[in-house]
Every structure is written in C-alpha cells, then in structure tokens.
Amino acid sequence: MTSVPDVRVADVIRRHAARRPQAIALRHGERELGYGELDERSNRLAQALLARGVGAGTRVAYLDRSSTEVVELLFAASKVGAVLVPLNWRLAAPELAAVLADAQAPVLIAGPAFREVAEDVLQRLSPAPDLLVVGEGYERWLAAHEPRDPGARGEAGDVIVQMYTSGTTGVPKGVLTTHANLAVTAQTSLRWGFDERSVSLTPLPMFHIGGIGWAYCGLWHGATTVLVSEFDAEGVLDTLERLHVTNAVLVPTMLQMLTSVPGAGKRDYGWLRSIAYGAAPITTTVLKASLRTFGCALFGLYGLTESTGGVVALEPEDHDPGGPREHLLRSAGRPYPWVELRVADPVSGRPLGPREVGEVWLRGPNVTPGYFNRPAETAVALTPDGWLRTGDGGYVDEDGFLFLTDRIKDMIVSGGENVYPVEVEEALAQHAAVADVAVIGVPHPHWGEAVKALVVPRSGARPAAEDLLAFARERLAGYKLPRSVDFVAELPRTPSGKVLKRELRGRYT
C-alpha cells in the first residue's frame, strides 16, 4: 500500500449492491442479509434518520450485542454524513449515561434485550435521546420511509465512527475514526487472506475496533461476514466447520477456550486461511495449541482503537514453535510498511535504541485525528508532528521486532477487555471502610490477567471482600470488578506518594 484508498464507507455497500445484490453480506444466527437488501435497509434507515433531524456530524448511538442492525446503521450514517457511536453494552447505566452525554447523540437505537437498560440510562439524561428499539416497531419505522439513497459521500477525513475508550482519569474518551482510517485497515486485510470469496467470522463486540473493523474488512471485499453475539467455544467450532469460515479474528482467551474443547483438533478446518489474534497478551502455550488445532496461518496484530486496529503484525512465517526463532512468539511483530514505529523516552520523547525500554509511538494513515471535544487530551496523545503516544511500554530488537513490556498507563487487559485501575480504585475508594486502595492486574490462566484490589481498611473497620465487591458492582461494569481483594496494612509508595504498582505486581507473579 502506497496511498490511502479513496473510498468512503457508503461507497462499499453501493458498489457491491450494484454488482452482486444477491451475494450474502451478513450472517447472524439463522439470518442472512444480501448486499442488495443491506443497501435497501440502510437507505430506509438513512431516510428515517434524516426525518428525525440527523445530518452531517450528528452522532447516532447503538446499544446491543453484535447484530445486522449495527452494520445497517454504519452504512446509513455514512449516507447522511452522520457518525456511528457503538456503545459498550457491558457498562453500568451511570457509565453509559456519561458516554451518551459526552457524545450528544439525539438518537439511540437499542436491541430488545437492552430496552430496560436504555430506559434507565435515558432517565439520567436531559435532554434524553430518542429511543428506538429493534423489533416490530423498528421495522415499521424503516418501512415508513422510501429506500432512496440520500447520496452523501463526504470527505476522506470526515469522522464515521466514534468508539469510546476509558482514559487514565477514568473519563471515557470518544476516539474519532475517519473514512480514511477505515479504508487503510480494510486494505490491509488483503495481507490476511481476504477476498470476495471469504467467509469471515468475528465474535468480537462491535464497540471494539476488532469487531466493527473486522466486519468492515469483509464488507469491503464483498465477502460474507459471520457475526457472533455470544461466544460459545463449541458453537464457534461448529460454525467454523459448517459455514466453511476462511478468516477469523479472536482474542487469546477465545483461542485458549477453543483449543481446550475436547476433539477440537480433529475437526475439519480445511477452508480456514488465517486467524488474527490480538487485544491482549498471549502465551506461547496457547499459540502452539492454536497452530496444532487449526493448521492455518496465524497473524498476531498489535494496535489500539486510536490506530484503527492492527498496525504491527507478527506474520505467519514468524511463528516458529520449536525452531530457532521461537522467541518471536513473545513479540508483537513488526510495523506495516506504511506505519512508523518509535520507542521513545516517555518524558523527553527522545528516540531509544534497540532493546531500550520506553513508550511505543506510532505514526501513519491509520492513526486517529484525536478525541471528540477533548483538545487537551488529544494534544497529550498526539504530538505536533503526528506521533500517537500509545501509553504502552516496550522495546524493539535489532531486527525491528516489537516486544511489549509493562503498560505505562498500568492498564489491565482481562479477556481482551481494557480495565483502567484508576476507575476501579475510584469506585472502591468511595466505600466508607476503605482508607486506601490500589488495583493491579495479576496473571490468570484463563483471562490473561485478573483484576486484584489491595485495600487498606480505615482504622477500626473490618470490611468483608463480598461487601466491597457488591458496592463496586453498583458502579462498574462486571468485567472491571476485582476477582480478588486482599487487605493490607499499607501500600508501598515512592517519596512523592505514588503507589509502587510494579512492586505490588511482583508479589503475585
């Protein structure tokens, strides 16, 4: 790739609907949706949104597990110049309300399973967005509008998706993703074995770039994308076989679960071209089991929401279990040719040499233009000359392979989900019996990392771990909750008062 493809999101559905209207675009459970029907439904939805005052730059929120409707909304938003805001359905109602308030979305489309949550969220907002629940009413709403394409295309630098990622302050930030950002990621999928004959599977949620970005890769090629709403290891193995899946994206926890299913290695995956994995650290044991089980090319991808997904790759030929290059299984790989990677001193920004640990910086056409309405935080994350400061620690070896170390922001990655300790600490610190608290990630054989809280009780107080967890559960999404709570007399600190989390983690490794 030498330049960014001049393609907008709506161009993709327009092109394939005209050329191959009967080709299956999406499979979700027993439902199939062809490119022609997807184009028609997104046209109706676009007209329905216009009738509600949605236009260029308007945010439209979506709350549900993976479904065909989120893809309809992606294309409909592009056809009117709006911006899709896919919400993390795992968040608690107060967290969702904060995200919606930040996004200023006048319309919220929710799946039927999330009606009550959505109604709870809207009661916390004034003004509240209009709520439309997928089902009979939603279908009548679409049917009342003509399937006429509004015709908007927009510019390459226009924002089309706004995904939320928590900051180290615990306040969610809307990452701006442009048409050009997505085009580069979709074009990259040629390297992962995509073409129009692909049957691509993603069990990752659509509020992740790994979910919506992977789905867009299949749509870009006119291929079939299989959406999985709830991950069930045996069910996914059945799907890989039954639907002749060619390409899949999985997080390490999923690979571990799949390879642990009895008889997994005896199934027929003859159609499988490649599996991409990422979003969390992976063990050599899981990698070796995956290679044995699936017998296809594995791509390790490193990236983040702000880089529109994978920009550093460990290529199939670099997976060498039992060979002289086995050490590369612990590597994130090397950057794609159009991506610049630098390991820099996190304080001075000075570039570091081979094997010197610092902060990973990235620059390229995949990188976000910034955060929604957050100029100060954008200025912190993006240098004036376009480098994205990832907050991840690592080093590059003499051959250009990136090895990640401790995350500079102390982020915990549990089952592919990012957990920022400060959010959990803030919630626990509100409990009357808590004098001090630190949250760290500790190794977990299943989730990669588990959230652990170390609590200093107030003088005279004797809180129970169960009470603290119940307290936190009212304030946090389930995946952020500590899996264990230890009570300690004090927390180790630097002379300036910062908790020595590296020392704490060392106690549990």
C-alpha positions as CSV (number, residue, x, y, z in Angstrom):
1,M,0.0,0.0,0.0
2,T,1.5,3.3,-1.1
3,S,-1.6,5.6,-0.5
4,V,-4.9,5.7,1.2
5,P,-7.7,4.2,-0.9
6,D,-10.2,7.0,-1.9
7,V,-13.2,5.1,-0.6
8,R,-15.9,6.2,1.8
9,V,-17.9,3.7,3.9
10,A,-21.1,4.2,1.8
11,D,-19.2,3.5,-1.4
12,V,-18.6,0.0,-0.2
13,I,-22.3,-1.0,0.0
14,R,-23.2,0.9,-3.1
15,R,-20.6,-0.9,-5.2
16,H,-21.4,-4.4,-4.0
17,A,-25.2,-3.9,-4.0
18,A,-24.9,-2.8,-7.7
19,R,-22.6,-5.6,-8.7
20,R,-23.7,-8.6,-6.6
21,P,-27.0,-7.8,-4.9
22,Q,-27.8,-11.5,-4.1
23,A,-24.4,-12.2,-2.5
24,I,-24.6,-12.8,1.3
25,A,-23.2,-9.8,3.2
26,L,-24.0,-10.9,6.7
27,R,-24.9,-14.0,8.6
28,H,-26.2,-13.7,12.2
29,G,-27.6,-16.9,13.7
30,E,-30.2,-18.1,11.2
31,R,-30.5,-14.7,9.5
32,E,-28.9,-13.9,6.1
33,L,-28.7,-10.5,4.6
34,G,-27.7,-9.9,1.0
35,Y,-25.8,-6.9,-0.3
36,G,-28.9,-5.6,-2.1
37,E,-31.1,-6.0,0.9
38,L,-28.5,-4.4,3.2
39,D,-28.3,-1.4,0.8
40,E,-32.1,-1.1,0.7
41,R,-32.4,-1.3,4.5
42,S,-29.6,1.2,5.1
43,N,-31.3,3.6,2.6
44,R,-34.6,3.4,4.5
45,L,-32.8,3.9,7.8
46,A,-30.9,6.9,6.3
47,Q,-34.2,8.5,5.3
48,A,-35.7,7.7,8.7
49,L,-32.7,9.4,10.4
50,L,-33.0,12.4,8.2
51,A,-36.6,12.7,9.1
52,R,-35.5,12.9,12.8
53,G,-33.1,15.7,12.1
54,V,-29.9,13.6,11.8
55,G,-27.4,15.2,9.4
56,A,-23.7,15.8,8.8
57,G,-21.8,15.3,12.0
58,T,-24.7,14.1,14.1
59,R,-23.9,11.3,16.5
60,V,-26.2,8.2,16.5
61,A,-25.7,5.7,19.3
62,Y,-26.3,2.0,19.2
63,L,-26.6,-0.3,22.2
64,D,-26.8,-4.1,21.6
65,R,-24.7,-7.1,21.1
66,S,-23.5,-7.8,17.5
67,S,-26.3,-7.8,15.0
68,T,-27.0,-6.9,11.4
69,E,-28.6,-3.6,12.6
70,V,-25.3,-2.1,13.7
71,V,-24.0,-2.6,10.1
72,E,-27.1,-1.1,8.7
73,L,-26.6,1.9,10.9
74,L,-22.9,2.2,9.9
75,F,-23.9,2.5,6.2
76,A,-26.9,4.6,6.9
77,A,-24.8,7.1,8.9
78,S,-22.3,7.3,6.0
79,K,-25.1,8.0,3.6
80,V,-26.2,11.1,5.6
81,G,-22.8,12.1,6.9
82,A,-23.6,11.1,10.5
83,V,-21.3,9.3,13.0
84,L,-22.0,5.9,14.5
85,V,-21.4,5.6,18.2
86,P,-21.4,1.9,19.2
87,L,-21.9,1.7,23.0
88,N,-20.2,-0.8,25.2
89,W,-23.2,-2.9,26.4
90,R,-21.1,-4.2,29.3
91,L,-21.1,-0.8,31.0
92,A,-23.3,0.0,34.0
93,A,-26.1,2.5,33.5
94,P,-24.2,5.5,35.0
95,E,-21.2,4.8,32.7
96,L,-23.4,4.6,29.6
97,A,-25.2,7.8,30.6
98,A,-21.8,9.6,30.8
99,V,-20.8,8.3,27.3
100,L,-24.1,9.3,25.8
101,A,-23.9,12.8,27.4
102,D,-20.4,13.2,26.0
103,A,-21.4,12.1,22.5
104,Q,-24.5,14.3,22.5
105,A,-26.4,11.8,20.4
106,P,-30.0,12.7,19.7
107,V,-30.9,9.1,18.7
108,L,-30.3,5.8,20.5
109,I,-31.1,2.5,18.8
110,A,-31.1,-0.4,21.2
111,G,-31.6,-4.1,20.9
112,P,-34.6,-5.6,22.6
113,A,-32.5,-7.2,25.3
114,F,-31.3,-3.8,26.3
115,R,-34.6,-1.9,26.4
116,E,-34.7,-1.7,30.2
117,V,-31.1,-0.6,30.4
118,A,-31.6,2.0,27.7
119,E,-34.7,3.4,29.5
120,D,-32.7,3.6,32.8
121,V,-29.9,5.4,31.0
122,L,-32.3,7.9,29.4
123,Q,-33.8,8.8,32.7
124,R,-30.4,10.0,33.8
125,L,-30.1,12.4,30.8
126,S,-31.7,15.8,30.0
127,P,-32.4,16.2,27.2
128,A,-32.6,12.5,26.5
129,P,-32.1,11.0,23.1
130,D,-35.0,9.5,21.2
131,L,-35.0,5.7,21.8
132,L,-35.8,3.2,19.1
133,V,-35.9,-0.5,20.0
134,V,-35.1,-3.1,17.4
135,G,-38.1,-5.3,16.7
136,E,-41.6,-4.8,15.2
137,G,-41.6,-1.0,15.9
138,Y,-38.2,-0.6,14.3
139,E,-39.3,-2.5,11.2
140,R,-42.4,-0.3,10.9
141,W,-40.2,2.8,11.3
142,L,-38.0,1.6,8.4
143,A,-40.9,0.6,6.2
144,A,-42.5,4.0,6.5
145,H,-39.6,5.5,4.6
146,E,-38.5,5.2,0.9
147,P,-35.4,3.1,0.1
148,R,-33.8,6.1,-1.6
149,D,-30.1,6.7,-1.1
150,P,-29.6,10.3,0.2
151,G,-26.4,10.3,-1.8
152,A,-24.0,11.8,0.8
153,R,-20.3,10.7,0.4
154,G,-18.3,13.2,2.4
155,E,-14.5,13.6,2.6
156,A,-11.9,11.1,3.5
157,G,-11.1,12.9,6.7
158,D,-14.7,13.0,7.9
159,V,-15.5,11.0,11.0
160,I,-17.7,8.0,10.6
161,V,-17.3,6.0,13.8
162,Q,-16.7,7.2,17.4
163,M,-15.7,4.4,19.8
164,Y,-15.2,5.1,23.4
165,T,-12.1,4.2,25.4
166,S,-11.5,5.0,29.0
167,G,-8.7,7.3,29.9
168,T,-6.4,7.0,32.8
169,T,-8.6,9.5,34.6
170,G,-11.5,7.1,34.2
171,V,-13.4,9.5,32.0
172,P,-14.4,7.9,28.7
173,K,-13.0,9.5,25.5
174,G,-14.6,9.3,22.1
175,V,-11.9,8.1,19.6
176,L,-12.5,9.7,16.2
177,T,-12.3,7.2,13.3
178,T,-12.4,8.6,9.8
179,H,-13.3,7.0,6.4
180,A,-9.6,7.1,5.5
181,N,-8.7,5.3,8.8
182,L,-11.1,2.5,8.0
183,A,-10.0,2.4,4.3
184,V,-6.4,1.7,5.3
185,T,-7.5,-1.0,7.7
186,A,-9.7,-2.6,5.1
187,Q,-7.0,-2.5,2.5
188,T,-4.6,-4.2,5.0
189,S,-6.9,-7.2,5.1
190,L,-5.5,-8.3,1.7
191,R,-2.5,-9.4,3.7
192,W,-4.7,-11.5,5.9
193,G,-6.1,-13.6,3.1
194,F,-9.3,-11.7,2.4
195,D,-11.1,-11.6,-1.0
196,E,-14.7,-11.7,-2.2
197,R,-14.9,-15.4,-1.6
198,S,-14.0,-15.0,2.1
199,V,-16.4,-16.2,4.8
200,S,-15.1,-14.0,7.7
201,L,-16.1,-14.6,11.4
202,T,-15.9,-12.1,14.2
203,P,-17.1,-12.8,17.8
204,L,-15.7,-9.5,19.0
205,P,-18.2,-6.8,20.0
206,M,-19.0,-4.0,17.7
207,F,-17.9,-1.4,20.2
208,H,-14.3,-2.7,19.6
209,I,-12.3,-1.8,16.6
210,G,-11.6,-5.6,16.3
211,G,-15.3,-6.2,15.9
212,I,-16.5,-3.4,13.6
213,G,-13.2,-3.1,11.8
214,W,-13.0,-6.8,11.0
215,A,-16.7,-6.8,9.8
216,Y,-15.8,-3.8,7.6
217,C,-12.9,-5.8,6.1
218,G,-15.2,-8.5,4.9
219,L,-17.8,-6.0,3.5
220,W,-15.0,-4.1,1.8
221,H,-14.3,-7.2,-0.3
222,G,-17.9,-8.1,-0.9
223,A,-17.4,-11.2,1.2
224,T,-19.7,-12.8,3.8
225,T,-19.2,-11.8,7.4
226,V,-20.5,-14.0,10.2
227,L,-21.4,-12.1,13.4
228,V,-21.3,-14.0,16.7
229,S,-23.2,-12.3,19.5
230,E,-22.3,-14.6,22.4
231,F,-19.1,-16.6,22.4
232,D,-19.6,-20.3,23.0
233,A,-16.4,-22.3,22.2
234,E,-18.1,-25.4,20.9
235,G,-20.6,-23.4,18.9
236,V,-17.9,-21.3,17.3
237,L,-16.0,-24.5,16.3
238,D,-19.3,-25.8,14.8
239,T,-19.6,-22.5,12.9
240,L,-16.0,-22.7,11.6
241,E,-16.7,-26.1,10.1
242,R,-20.3,-25.8,9.0
243,L,-20.0,-22.4,7.2
244,H,-16.5,-23.1,5.8
245,V,-15.1,-20.0,7.5
246,T,-11.9,-18.7,5.8
247,N,-10.9,-15.8,8.1
248,A,-11.4,-15.2,11.8
249,V,-10.4,-12.8,14.5
250,L,-10.1,-13.9,18.1
251,V,-8.6,-12.7,21.4
252,P,-6.2,-15.0,23.2
253,T,-8.8,-16.1,25.8
254,M,-11.0,-17.3,23.0
255,L,-8.2,-19.2,21.4
256,Q,-7.5,-20.9,24.7
257,M,-11.1,-21.9,25.1
258,L,-11.4,-23.2,21.5
259,T,-8.3,-25.3,21.7
260,S,-9.4,-26.7,25.0
261,V,-12.7,-28.2,23.6
262,P,-12.3,-32.0,23.5
263,G,-11.7,-33.1,19.9
264,A,-11.1,-29.6,18.7
265,G,-8.1,-30.7,16.7
266,K,-9.9,-33.5,14.9
267,R,-12.4,-31.3,13.1
268,D,-12.2,-30.2,9.5
269,Y,-10.9,-26.6,9.1
270,G,-9.8,-27.1,5.6
271,W,-11.3,-23.8,4.4
272,L,-9.6,-21.7,7.1
273,R,-6.9,-19.4,5.6
274,S,-6.0,-17.3,8.6
275,I,-6.7,-16.4,12.2
276,A,-5.8,-13.0,13.5
277,Y,-5.3,-12.6,17.2
278,G,-4.6,-9.6,19.4
279,A,-6.1,-7.2,22.1
280,A,-4.2,-8.9,24.9
281,P,-1.0,-10.8,25.7
282,I,-0.9,-14.4,24.5
283,T,1.1,-17.2,25.9
284,T,3.4,-19.4,23.9
285,T,1.4,-22.4,25.1
286,V,-1.8,-21.0,23.6
287,L,-0.1,-20.1,20.3
288,K,1.3,-23.6,19.9
289,A,-2.1,-25.2,20.7
290,S,-3.7,-22.9,18.1
291,L,-1.2,-23.8,15.4
292,R,-1.7,-27.5,16.1
293,T,-5.5,-27.3,16.3
294,F,-6.3,-25.1,13.3
295,G,-3.3,-25.7,11.0
296,C,-3.7,-22.3,9.3
297,A,-1.8,-19.0,9.1
298,L,-1.7,-17.1,12.4
299,F,-1.3,-13.3,12.4
300,G,-0.5,-11.6,15.7
301,L,-1.8,-8.0,15.5
302,Y,-0.9,-5.1,17.8
303,G,-2.8,-1.9,17.7
304,L,-5.4,0.1,19.5
305,T,-8.6,2.0,18.9
306,E,-6.6,5.1,18.2
307,S,-4.6,3.3,15.4
308,T,-7.8,1.7,13.9
309,G,-6.7,-1.7,14.9
310,G,-3.7,-3.7,13.9
311,V,-0.6,-1.8,12.6
312,V,2.1,-4.1,13.9
313,A,2.0,-7.7,12.8
314,L,3.7,-11.0,13.7
315,E,3.5,-12.7,10.4
316,P,2.7,-16.4,9.9
317,E,6.4,-17.1,8.9
318,D,7.5,-15.6,12.3
319,H,5.5,-18.2,14.2
320,D,8.3,-20.8,14.7
321,P,7.4,-23.1,17.7
322,G,10.3,-25.4,18.5
323,G,12.5,-23.6,16.0
324,P,15.4,-21.2,16.2
325,R,13.1,-18.2,16.1
326,E,10.6,-19.4,18.8
327,H,11.4,-16.4,20.9
328,L,9.4,-14.3,18.4
329,L,6.2,-15.9,19.7
330,R,6.6,-13.3,22.6
331,S,6.9,-10.5,20.1
332,A,4.1,-8.2,18.7
333,G,5.8,-8.3,15.3
334,R,7.0,-5.5,13.0
335,P,5.1,-2.5,11.8
336,Y,3.5,-2.5,8.4
337,P,5.5,-0.6,5.7
338,W,3.2,2.4,5.8
339,V,3.4,2.7,9.6
340,E,6.3,4.3,11.5
341,L,7.1,2.9,15.0
342,R,9.4,4.5,17.5
343,V,10.2,3.6,21.1
344,A,10.7,6.9,23.0
345,D,11.6,8.1,26.4
346,P,8.1,8.8,27.8
347,V,9.3,12.0,29.5
348,S,11.6,13.6,26.9
349,G,10.3,11.9,23.8
350,R,13.9,11.1,22.8
351,P,14.0,8.0,20.4
352,L,15.6,5.0,22.1
353,G,17.9,2.4,20.6
354,P,17.4,-1.4,20.3
355,R,16.4,-3.2,23.5
356,E,15.9,0.1,25.4
357,V,12.5,0.1,27.1
358,G,10.3,3.1,26.6
359,E,6.9,4.2,25.3
360,V,5.6,2.9,22.0
361,W,4.9,5.6,19.5
362,L,3.1,5.1,16.1
363,R,2.6,7.3,13.1
364,G,0.7,6.6,9.9
365,P,-2.6,6.9,8.0
366,N,-4.4,4.6,10.4
367,V,-3.9,7.0,13.4
368,T,-7.0,8.9,14.7
369,P,-7.2,12.6,14.3
370,G,-8.0,12.8,18.0
371,Y,-10.7,12.6,20.7
372,F,-14.2,14.1,20.4
373,N,-14.3,17.5,22.1
374,R,-11.1,16.7,24.0
375,P,-8.4,19.1,22.7
376,A,-6.2,18.8,25.8
377,E,-6.2,15.0,25.8
378,T,-5.7,14.9,22.1
379,A,-2.6,17.1,22.5
380,V,-1.3,14.7,25.1
381,A,-1.8,11.6,22.9
382,L,-0.8,13.1,19.6
383,T,2.5,15.0,19.1
384,P,2.5,18.1,16.8
385,D,4.2,16.0,14.1
386,G,1.6,13.3,14.2
387,W,3.0,10.6,16.5
388,L,0.5,8.7,18.6
389,R,1.7,8.0,22.1
390,T,0.2,4.6,22.9
391,G,1.0,4.5,26.6
392,D,2.3,1.0,26.1
393,G,5.8,0.2,27.2
394,G,8.2,-1.9,25.1
395,Y,11.4,-2.2,23.1
396,V,12.5,-3.1,19.6
397,D,15.1,-5.7,18.9
398,E,17.9,-5.4,16.3
399,D,15.6,-6.9,13.6
400,G,12.8,-4.4,14.2
401,F,10.5,-6.7,16.2
402,L,8.5,-5.0,18.9
403,F,8.3,-6.6,22.4
404,L,5.7,-5.2,24.8
405,T,6.6,-4.9,28.5
406,D,4.6,-3.2,31.3
407,R,2.0,-0.9,30.2
408,I,3.0,2.6,31.1
409,K,-0.6,3.5,32.0
410,D,-0.9,0.4,34.2
411,M,-3.8,-0.8,32.1
412,I,-5.1,-4.3,32.8
413,V,-6.1,-6.5,29.9
414,S,-8.6,-9.1,31.1
415,G,-10.1,-11.4,28.5
416,G,-9.5,-8.8,25.7
417,E,-11.1,-6.0,27.7
418,N,-9.2,-3.0,28.9
419,V,-9.5,-2.2,32.6
420,Y,-8.0,1.0,33.9
421,P,-7.1,0.6,37.6
422,V,-8.0,4.2,38.5
423,E,-11.7,3.6,37.6
424,V,-11.8,0.6,40.0
425,E,-9.8,2.4,42.6
426,E,-12.2,5.4,42.4
427,A,-15.2,3.2,42.9
428,L,-13.8,1.3,45.9
429,A,-12.4,4.4,47.5
430,Q,-16.0,5.7,47.9
431,H,-16.7,2.9,50.4
432,A,-16.7,4.2,54.0
433,A,-14.5,1.4,55.3
434,V,-11.7,2.0,52.7
435,A,-8.8,4.2,53.7
436,D,-6.5,3.4,50.7
437,V,-6.7,1.2,47.7
438,A,-4.6,0.1,44.7
439,V,-5.7,-2.0,41.8
440,I,-3.4,-4.2,39.7
441,G,-3.5,-6.9,37.1
442,V,-2.3,-10.3,38.2
443,P,-1.7,-13.4,35.9
444,H,-4.7,-15.5,35.3
445,P,-4.6,-18.8,33.3
446,H,-7.9,-18.1,31.6
447,W,-8.3,-14.4,31.2
448,G,-4.7,-13.4,30.8
449,E,-4.9,-11.0,33.6
450,A,-7.3,-10.7,36.5
451,V,-8.2,-7.5,38.5
452,K,-6.9,-7.6,42.1
453,A,-7.6,-4.9,44.7
454,L,-5.4,-4.3,47.6
455,V,-7.3,-2.4,50.3
456,V,-6.1,-0.6,53.4
457,P,-9.1,-0.5,55.8
458,R,-10.0,2.5,57.8
459,S,-9.0,2.4,61.4
460,G,-11.4,0.2,63.4
461,A,-13.2,-1.0,60.2
462,R,-13.3,-4.6,59.2
463,P,-14.9,-4.7,55.8
464,A,-15.6,-8.0,54.0
465,A,-14.5,-8.6,50.5
466,E,-18.0,-9.5,49.5
467,D,-19.4,-6.2,50.7
468,L,-16.7,-4.2,48.7
469,L,-17.5,-6.2,45.6
470,A,-21.2,-5.6,46.0
471,F,-20.5,-1.9,46.4
472,A,-18.4,-1.8,43.3
473,R,-20.9,-3.8,41.3
474,E,-23.4,-0.9,41.6
475,R,-20.8,1.5,40.0
476,L,-18.8,-0.6,37.5
477,A,-19.3,-3.0,34.6
478,G,-18.9,-6.6,35.6
479,Y,-15.6,-7.2,33.8
480,K,-14.0,-4.3,35.7
481,L,-14.8,-5.9,39.1
482,P,-11.9,-7.3,41.2
483,R,-11.7,-11.0,41.1
484,S,-9.9,-10.9,44.5
485,V,-9.5,-8.5,47.3
486,D,-6.5,-8.5,49.7
487,F,-6.4,-6.5,52.9
488,V,-3.1,-4.9,53.7
489,A,-1.7,-2.6,56.4
490,E,-0.2,-0.1,53.9
491,L,0.7,0.4,50.3
492,P,4.3,0.8,49.2
493,R,4.9,4.3,47.8
494,T,7.6,6.5,46.3
495,P,8.8,9.6,48.2
496,S,6.4,11.6,46.1
497,G,3.5,9.5,47.2
498,K,2.9,7.3,44.1
499,V,2.0,3.7,44.7
500,L,4.7,1.3,43.6
501,K,2.5,-0.9,41.5
502,R,5.4,-2.7,39.9
503,E,6.4,-3.9,43.5
504,L,2.8,-4.9,44.2
505,R,2.6,-6.9,40.9
506,G,5.8,-8.6,41.8
507,R,4.2,-10.1,44.9
508,Y,1.8,-12.1,42.7
509,T,3.9,-13.2,39.8
